[in-house]
Amino acid sequence: MSAARTLAFLACALCLTASARAQSRVATGADVLLRDSLSLIRGARVGVVCNRASTLGDGVPVWEALRAEPSCTLAAIFTPEHGLDAAADNGREVPDTLLGNVPVYSLYGGTRKPRPHMLRGIDVLLIDLQDAGARFYTYASTLLLCMEAAAAQEIRCIVLDRPNPIGGDIAEGPVLDTALRSFVGMLPVPIRHGMTLGELARMAAGEGWFAQSDRLLLTVVPMRGWRRAMHFSDTGLRWTAPSPSMRTPETAEVYPGICLFEGTNVSEGRGTASPFLRIGAPFMDANEVASRFAALHLPGVDFEPAVFVPSARAGASAPKHAGDTCRGAALRVRDARAFQSVRTGVMLLAALREMYGARVTATPFLDMLAGVRGLFDRLRATRAAAELVASWDEALAAFLRLRAPYLLYNA
């Protein structure tokens, strides 16, 4: 084959590869709406619940696309925790503001549910949020409260679906005890629910999990090309951090289990360049911790010694153990499909209790995150932790049966 023909062949092969990748790329609900489902919002005054991660495939923020769309009027923007730019500290209230002449209402300030005056004159409420796949990631709570507000005002609610970044084929952890219902756990689902926000919306409405759910006019615009086994790296989409500490898709992989450490005196890595990908405390030994974790032989994850100093930074102005040298372990997810985040978090916490006893402590926030009472007391040893994880299987199986009619995507 001549050099010219070889180069032409290679160019053709590269074009075919690029074309295949483009065809396999997932289209989010926002892209589907604006490409070929504009009839859903034509002539409407639209409110949109979103933040900086609510982008189209070309990177354009959904609110900018709506503002430029002549077939509808962007009447209001609503923002979840962390604000429109997704940069405010964890737990910090965000004020209302304006974007040009469009009001931007914070749902993490004076109210967490749209008030009637905020919805006045709105015909359609769009919800376009990138979730993290864990019950306590607060965007699921914002979804629920927005649907409740829309139902009360008889406003059509349209959820623009996005990928669950950690896939939709695995559920883990205890189902929420509704006596512990809070903004970090409003839905009676497991910690890792394996659903998209669109599917959660359908399930919450169908199961009557919010006031006047039977009055809600709900439409979910599904993604195209997403399958349950997909993790974010499989989608072809660009990751935009939906909150300051959810910096990468790998962060999302570990988050359902490692976030439990927020309810303890052990640092979960906030205030470092790798939140949730390292854990430790000033009283620990990094080599001993990493060795002990490795000995658990947890699937899909590796550990190495880590020494880090949490410090104030964007999104974490007052991290745990700020300014102190913490020693512990860094996590590296080797196989996301084998990795079990919740089981890993529970087993690691039990291992640290075995190693350090009463020096590892917990606050009531741990029960709120876990969604069950007394988790810490049952984690005095790794054997007890393994038994606890197994005890959740029956409720998980019941949840999987209950969720089945609400799923939108194939395996």
Phi, psi and omega in degrees: 000132181293163180298321180295317180293325177297315180296321179295320178298314180296320179297318179297317180298319179295321178296318179296319179297314179298320179296320179297320179295319180297320180291330183274353182294137179285137173258123180288167177301326178296317178297317181298317180301310188280342177277313188212017177231031182296343178301337180292336184234006183298128179079003186264152166270121192247136166252146181227131176264117190197175168208193188296340177278356180273074184245159170280173182300334179270006176093355180287128177300143185298327181290328176291319178296321179291322180295329180271352184278118185287345185277355178214173178238122175282111187261333183197152174240137177239136184239143178276193174309144179084353173081180184296324180272002177055036185240348183291151181305151170305121177083357182275134179291145182242132182278163170291158178205192178231146171239097192066237177258012181262123178292139176245106183266128177277130173259024172216053179216250179287342179211155176246003176228134179306131178274157184309319183292333178289332182264358183299128178084359180268132179266326184223132175252112176271141175236116183225088183233141174272112180276170178249356176088009180239141183305323187273359171289122200288355181291334175293324177292319176298318175305310183298314183291326177291320177296320179297317179294320179294321179297318182296328182261003181055045177258134178295134181247127180238118178264122176267109193284151177224163183295145161283115189294343180249021174087170183236016184251001180231133171239140183217155170091175181285147171285139184304129167284114187297345174292343179256018182301132181203181180292341174263019176180088181253342184254136180282069181231166177292167178304307175259106190266341178067033181230157170275167177296326177298319178291320177298321178299315179298320182290317180298319178290316183293328181267359177069042184273008176212161185298138177058032182299333180289347179265353185288130173266093188253133170231134172249126174266107185288160170288164169246129174095356181272140176234156188299328183282353182288134165259172190300325181296344180273350191275339186079002179272157176272135179279126170241124186301120180280350176204162189301325183264354179266066195281330184222162174299330178293326175301316179298324180300319184270342189304316184301331180263317185285336177298337177302333180292346174297337178269017179229180176268013177264131179294136175260016176091001174298144184085012173234177179285350184226065179300140179070356178257008174208147176223149180174179180204162182298335185269006185259163175250121187298315181296318180293319181295311181298320179295318180294318178297316181299325182292346178284342178054049179284137187290139170079007185220143176241158181230147173217154181301144180220136173236126185211158179236104176298140178215158180297131177203176182305127179087351179211075185283342180219065183289158177301138179059034180304130179082353180260146177282118178258143178235138182182230184220148171260142179258140171229116180284113182274324183219099186296331182282338177266337186292134178243099191296312184294313177304318180298312180300317180295316181293322179293320179295319178295320179297320178292326176292322175298320185282319192241000172054231187290350177288341173267120184235167181224159176246168177301342180297334178298317179296323179295319178293314181292328182082010177219155180273148170075019180302313185299320181295335182269003183247043178281344181207154182293330177296316178296324179295317179297321178293323179295314179301316180295330182290346180274353188299318184296315179293325177297317179298319178295320178298316181298323176292319182293323184282341189308315183292345185261358182285145184249348191232151180282166179293000000 
